[in-house]
Amino acid sequence: MPIYEYRCGSCGFEKEYLQKVNDAPVAACPACGSNAYTKLISAAGFQLKGSGWYATDFKNGAKPKPSPDTAAAATKSEAAGTATPAADSACPACAAD
């Protein structure tokens, strides 16, 4: 449930209320009883952090970075694929078989 802030326009009293989105707004100031008690607009209390969010992965329009496991597997498969033919051509006894 969100926390809403209210302020009285008459006496300046401020208070936070934990309310459901569908709940009716508080109409009267609990301090002076005035009907000038209004809901304030305030910043949200959360931040978007971690991988997968725009600011960390897609800000520059680049593709997402591969995970370390995927990059390591690709490096190993490339190294294995290029090492095998080089080893076969360097071995004259293997070529004679």
PLY file of the C-alpha trace (Angstrom):
ply
format ascii 1.0
element vertex 97
property float x
property float y
property float z
element edge 96
property int vertex1
property int vertex2
end_header
0.00 0.00 0.00
1.31 3.45 -0.81
2.00 6.16 1.74
0.29 9.47 1.00
1.33 12.82 2.47
-1.26 15.46 3.42
-0.89 19.12 4.44
-3.43 21.52 5.83
-3.63 24.84 3.99
-4.96 26.59 7.13
-2.65 25.52 9.94
0.22 23.83 8.02
-0.18 20.48 9.79
1.43 17.60 7.84
0.89 13.85 8.23
1.48 10.63 6.28
-1.22 8.00 5.82
-0.89 4.41 4.69
-3.88 4.00 2.37
-5.09 1.70 -0.37
-5.22 3.19 -3.85
-9.03 2.94 -3.82
-9.47 4.59 -0.40
-11.13 8.01 -0.28
-8.74 10.88 0.52
-8.72 12.30 4.05
-10.97 15.37 3.91
-10.60 17.14 7.28
-7.43 18.22 9.07
-7.03 16.25 12.31
-5.35 19.23 14.02
-7.74 22.11 13.25
-10.71 20.44 11.51
-10.39 22.56 8.37
-11.42 21.21 4.97
-8.19 22.61 3.44
-6.41 19.29 4.03
-4.91 18.28 0.66
-2.85 15.40 -0.65
0.73 16.32 -1.60
2.61 15.12 -4.65
5.91 13.53 -3.70
8.64 11.44 -5.27
8.38 7.67 -5.39
10.41 5.75 -2.84
12.09 3.17 -5.09
15.01 2.96 -7.48
15.57 0.77 -10.50
18.99 -0.82 -10.01
20.82 -3.86 -11.25
21.22 -5.56 -14.56
18.32 -5.53 -16.93
17.36 -1.89 -16.52
17.72 0.79 -19.16
20.41 2.84 -17.45
22.81 -0.07 -17.06
22.26 -2.15 -20.20
20.68 -0.21 -23.04
21.57 3.43 -22.43
24.02 3.70 -25.36
21.93 1.64 -27.77
24.36 -1.26 -27.55
23.34 -4.86 -27.25
23.29 -6.30 -23.72
26.60 -7.64 -22.50
26.86 -11.46 -22.53
27.06 -13.17 -19.19
30.52 -14.32 -18.06
29.52 -17.99 -18.46
28.44 -17.49 -22.09
31.56 -15.49 -22.97
33.86 -18.11 -21.40
32.12 -20.94 -23.26
32.44 -19.09 -26.58
36.15 -18.45 -25.97
36.78 -22.11 -25.14
34.93 -23.36 -28.23
36.81 -20.93 -30.48
40.15 -21.94 -28.97
39.35 -25.64 -29.36
38.23 -25.17 -32.97
41.38 -23.32 -34.05
43.84 -25.45 -32.05
42.84 -28.79 -33.59
43.74 -28.03 -37.25
47.01 -26.33 -36.24
48.03 -29.35 -34.16
47.22 -31.75 -37.03
49.27 -29.81 -39.58
52.24 -29.54 -37.19
52.41 -33.30 -36.65
54.14 -34.98 -39.63
53.56 -38.46 -38.17
49.81 -37.82 -37.99
49.71 -36.77 -41.63
51.49 -39.99 -42.70
48.80 -42.24 -41.12
0 1
1 2
2 3
3 4
4 5
5 6
6 7
7 8
8 9
9 10
10 11
11 12
12 13
13 14
14 15
15 16
16 17
17 18
18 19
19 20
20 21
21 22
22 23
23 24
24 25
25 26
26 27
27 28
28 29
29 30
30 31
31 32
32 33
33 34
34 35
35 36
36 37
37 38
38 39
39 40
40 41
41 42
42 43
43 44
44 45
45 46
46 47
47 48
48 49
49 50
50 51
51 52
52 53
53 54
54 55
55 56
56 57
57 58
58 59
59 60
60 61
61 62
62 63
63 64
64 65
65 66
66 67
67 68
68 69
69 70
70 71
71 72
72 73
73 74
74 75
75 76
76 77
77 78
78 79
79 80
80 81
81 82
82 83
83 84
84 85
85 86
86 87
87 88
88 89
89 90
90 91
91 92
92 93
93 94
94 95
95 96
